[in-house]
Amino acid sequence: TTMGKYKRKHNRITSCEETPNGYWKIWVVTPNDQIHHHLYIGISKKDALRRARTTDFDRAAGLVFNEPSRCRSLNRAIPGPYIIIYCRKMRLHLRRFFGGGVFLSDNWVVGNLQSAFDTWNDKLTEIWSLITTTPQTFRGGAIWTTIVTINDALKAVGYGLLVLFFAMGIFQSAVSFRDFQRPEFVLRHFIRFLLAKVAVGSAMDIMTAIFSVCGSVVQTVMGNIGGMATAGITMPQEMVDTIESVGFLASIPLWLVSLLGSLFITIMSFILILTVYGRFFRLYFYTALAPLPLASFAGEGTSFAGKAFLKSYIGVCMEGAVIVLACLIFSAFMSSGAPVVDTSLSAVTMSWQYIGEVIFNMLVLVGLVKGAERIVREMFGL
């Protein structure tokens, strides 16, 4: 097919696979020969394919195509209509090998920035899979096995603390020895002791039940978004054209822009994913040590420690819902209001402006994810 003849109106599906978490991961080739991949959640495979085929991903990514296919280095070596065919196939194979949503460029500045964007997109996609992963299945369940062993070992310590807190509660609430002769006094403390003993013995079941309830809230949020896909960040076409048209000496400031921009983006990517991983490890800590604070329910004066422990654990579980909402808002914002490239500016100024806006948007998401714990505590009064 040559330029100017028949052109597809819809995207071409190159692959569609279901992830272990139930997402549909679809790769498409747009009519402008650009590769995009998106995740669809909460819809059937048929609906996901239909959306992927009809969605204008190039426009959503801020790409504008009003020029012929770009293969400058091949224009001299390959004549006529074979240029478009060769460029399309070569670009497709390169994208399949390296990934990315925009064509690969041999320009170092463009490649460096796009590599940083790909790192961000990969970490954002990884967050989606981590949020829906249970502690039992995380990393193949090896960590969970260790946590269960620690929890079982601490039950003996919990029973010892149970007796201690029970004795402390009795002597703190008794005014005189006559209180021990009242049946209601003895019955009340005995029931509290039995309930605390059941809590210590069933600490693992209690923690997993709380996580399941909070996890269903996260699943509901993700299931009612209508199959919304995670929006990746790619470099606009006009920005790439401007950078590649700059000479060697004029491109030296662009190297600095690229280095600083890619450094900030990479650091924020790892801060984002480390925050989500940190939530997982806090879940493990709470679950492993659960028998100790639950033993405090045996005494009236010490029960506040057990209540505070359960409130904190619920807060950690509900952080997943806040992280999901933050990622959804960021994806919707980047899909509908991506930073605009001002082509009237110089290459350096235009790059600074675009990267600055992108980094600001990323900082907002990182701040929301880092502050998920504080948001949950303020929202639920924990």
Secondary structure, DSSP 8 states (H G I E B T S, - for coil): --TTS---SS-EEEEEEE-TTS-EEEEEE-TTS-EEEEEE-SS-HHHHHHHHHH--HHHHTT----S----HHHHTTS-TTHHHHHHHHHHHHHHHHH--SS---S-HHHHHHHHHHHHHHHHHHHHHHHHT--TTTGGGGHHHHHHHHHHHHHHHHHHHHHHHHHHHHHHHH-SSGGGGG-HHHHHHHHHHHHHHHHHHHTHHHHHHHHHHHHHHHHHHHHHTS-S---------HHHHHHHHTS-TTTTHHHHHHHHHHHHHHHHHHHHHHHHHHHHHHHHHHHHHTTHHHHGGGGSTTTHHHHHHHHHHHHHHHHHHHHHHHHHHHHHHHHHHS-----TTS-HHHHHHHHHHHHHHHHHHHHHHHHTHHHHHHHHHT-
